């Protein structure tokens, strides 16, 4: 291996090798034992199929100095694989009619089948990052199940490769040669060599072919010096300023051919090289001042302000310590507005008291005006000296009276009872208008005494002596230990002698039953909670609280740590089934009359996914309220393969005559539920359309 070795100064410029003589020179070449080329592999492409088993590919090329070379340059034993198997979800069966025709390679064993077809993957990346290259993709033959097959028609096989062009390659670019370090006797001069795109974007040297890199240093002024003396130019020192215009300098000495310093008089035969020259670095940051703001006052003396910041051209704002603080413009200055007018508070006349009797409040207008009497903003007047807007006022004492309502009906239809009426203390607004009043509650102490009665006895008529309804005490114990229950009492029609009678008025019969509630029943939210808190280990129906409703849920696998929740389909299996019809017409473009299912049509029964499944329970995810349609624990499949809940399908015909059947009559969801209790009076039943059931 070879490399370029040069002596550099602290600024990165190429210097004479004599300045590096005190350091060991690094070797320019070394022996290497590995292959010159290296394998480079790209990213794996997506799977060539969306279902079943396919292939994934990637680009593998032999590269040397970022350029593609022949594959034999790289070690074949270390070549990475460019293809691998990949698998996706199982494919659904799709019928593609195909007429194999006559083909010399076909026989009874290798005739392309209608269920086999070519599948292609996406194109891989270009084999070259610049100039011409090629792209590859995977082309495989698969059957209807997504497995590899050999029975596809080779005449219609898609292309596996195509050419590609990634654009032009970067190239070396170089500047003009610099000044020679010696005026005679052999010196060195340098130039800038960079790797660039065609749009002049600079790249690292590794992006171009290093073997084609132009030299950036060469010998110069090799003619012998008169008397063996010549001027030696030392490297330029940094610019005297970090920004703007400055001066940079260098040392110049008279030396012999062995670089030994001599008196400058020995080099007078040649003009002495310059030791100073102007230099310019990046622009200096400068202060930037925005426009002055409006005066801070509308009259009199105020202040204007503006934003002042340090700005670098092309970069925007920079820290202020980069600018000269002594040259910073002022950011405030005094301003003088027209003379201020005097502003005072002006008050209006007091309005009438808002009460007709007793205590009240009266108000007046208070405004801010200038010396001309014009209304101005209240902020211009002194808020601390603002006059009062309102004050208390008093009118003659108010008078009060009792207000009574109408008597109610007697509480008994016969015999002694009582009547009630509203009685309130009211304030009279005016002695001239006794009908205008305001109620007070509680009664005001100024109301006259005594207070009119609010209740009195009444006797509509004497009750007939023959019979009356008699009630016993309520039962002390509620019929349910928790939740809603019923308590009862004895209600009988008895004569004055205590004998049963039927002469009582039925409409007046008191209630013999009433609802009661001892305490709320303990209701759980999951089967796991029933298992842990109640110690239940038996599969069966339990009441659970679901979305603030009490539902009957079947708990399965109660002996395990993860019991599952199911809902019983009350209508039974006959009303809850799913079917994928297995028969297919010999002619897929026919259709029976009215799309009916007929046994006399020419059909074949070879659809592998056909099935018929009956359900009497379905699993429910309580957190999302979704039915898990693939759980077949409480189902029966008398025909074919199991079919998920609420699922249907067929491949009967390409025409529009579906033969699929699906029926779901779930009787487990309801828009309302009664509170869980033990009374036999409660009943819950609901039938919900299948479109309202959420399945997944």
Helices and strands as residue ranges (DSSP letters): E 7-8, E 14-15, G 17-20, E 38-41, E 53-57, E 60-64, E 67-68, G 71-73, G 76-78, E 83-87, E 117-120, E 132-136, E 139-142, G 154-156, E 161-165, E 171-174, E 187-190, E 193-196, E 202-203, G 205-207, G 210-212, E 217-220, G 226-228, E 229-233, E 245-249, E 252-256, G 264-267, E 276-280, E 286-289, E 300-305, E 308-312, E 316-317, G 320-322, G 325-327, E 332-337, E 343-347, E 359-363, E 366-370, G 378-380, G 383-385, E 390-394, E 399-404, E 416-420, E 423-430, E 433-440, E 455-459, E 468-471, E 484-488, E 491-494, G 506-508, E 513-517, H 527-534, E 540-546, E 549-556, E 564-568, G 573-575, E 577-581, E 584-585, G 593-595, E 603-604, E 611-615, E 617-621, E 626-628, E 635-640, E 648-650, E 662-663, G 690-692
